[in-house]
Amino acid sequence: MITIAPGKEPPPTPSDVAKPPAEAKLTPKGVAYRVLKAGKGGAHPTLMDKVKVNYTGWTTDGRMFDSSVIKGEPAEFSLGGVMSGWTEALPVMSPGDKVRFWIPDELAYKGAPGRPQGMLVFDIELLEIKAPPPAPPVEAQDPHAAGGPPAPTTP
């Protein structure tokens, strides 16, 4: 006998999904955002960091298209490896923050076929910032590896 476990209940569609509210703040590239829950403050992710987040994404007509909440597992990714709207948005967050972002199409999927179209809305909760692994040590015997001057040549 096969038992099908019930799925997670999808998060409700935000009432302000159609457009950012007047009190929303803007990032330099035009991502609107509103803090839903403030964390304790602290570090902000950088382009080199990996982050662990819970998120849900909607189109402005209220259609949910993706959610780590429904999947039941937070997502982890390098901040430099996601859509430019997320790269612009996440650095305003600190661990524990939950923020709603309105990402313009030019910073989202830019009309790519098979992807959600237009402005996208994401609720993102930043769970953790994971610093990148340390760079491998540079061999001291090879001055070129450290970007030093070329090795002298003997005639």
N, C-alpha and C positions, 0 to 999 in steps of 0.2 A: 504494500500500500504506500502510495506517495502522498506526503502531506505538503501542501503549499503554505508557507508561512506568510502571514499578512505583511504587506510592504509598509514602509514608513509613511505616515501621513504627510502630504506635501505642505510646505509652509503656505500660509494664505497670501494671496496676491496683495501687495501694498496698495493702499488707496491713492497714493501719489505716484503710481507707476507711469502715468501718461506724460508727466513733465516734472522737472525739479520744482520744489516749492520756492517761493520768493526768498525765504531765509537760507536757502542752500548756499554753501561756500563754493568757490571755484578754484581749481588748480591752475597753474600757469597755462596749460594747454587746453583748458576748457572742460575738464571733467567736473561735474557738479557733485557735491556730496553733502550728506547730513549725518551727524553722529547719532546713532540709535542708542548706544550704550558705551560709556567711556570706561576704559580699563584703568589700570593704575599708573599709566604713563610709562616713560622710559624710552628705550631704543626704538628707532624706526628702521624698517628694512631698507637696504640699498640694492642696487642693481646686481651686486655679486652674491647676495644672500639667497638662501632657500627659505621658503615660508611654508607653514602648515596652517591651513585655513578651512573653515566651513563656509560654504557659499551657496547661494541660489540666484539664478539669473532669469529675468523675464524680458519679453519684448514690451514695448509701450502700450500694446493692446491687452496686456495682462496674461499673455501665454508664457508659462514657465517652460524653459527649454533645457535647463541643466540644474542639478543640485547635488552637492556632496551630502546634504542632509538626508535626502531620500536614499542615496547609496549607502548611508550608514557609516561612512568613513571619511574623515577629513582628507583633503587633497594636499599634496606636497609638491612644490615645483620651484624652480629657479625663477627669480623675479625677472631675469633677463630673457626668459624663454616663453613668455606669455604675450597676449595682445598688448599693444602699446598703451591702451587705456588702463589696464591693470598695472603696468609698469609705472604709469603716471599716478595712479590712485593709491596703491598700497603704501608708499612712503609717508602718507599723512597719518598712518595708523601706528599704534603701539600695541604690544600684546594685550589681549583682553578687550580691545575696542571692537565694536560692531558698528559698521558704517554702511549706509546705502549710497551707491554711486550711480550716476546717470552718465553713461559713456557714449559720446557722439559716435556715429557710424565711422567717421574717418579715423577714430582711435580704436575701433572694434574690428569688425570683419570686412568693412569697406565694400559691401555688396558682393562678397564671394559667394558663388553658387553653393547651395546646400547648407549655408550658414544662416543664423538669424539676421534679419535685415534691419537697418535703421538704428536709432539710439537703443542701447541696451541698459537695463537696470539690474544691478547686483547688490544683494545684501551679503557683506563679507564680514566674517568674524576672524580676526587674526589670533590664532592660538599660540603660535611660536615662531620665532626667527631663528633660523639655523645658519650660523656663519659658514662661509665656504671652507672646504678643507684647506689646510696650509699648502702653500706652493712647495713643490719638491725642492730639496736643497740644490743649489747650483754647485757644480763641481769646481773646486778651487783650482784644479790643474788646467782648466780650459778658460783662458781669459775671454774668448769669444762668447761663451755661454753667459757670462755676466754682463755682456755688452761693453767690455773694456776695449782698449786699443788693440789693433792686430799685433800678433806676436812678431818680435823682431826677426828679420831674416839675416842670415850670414852669407856674404858673397862667396 
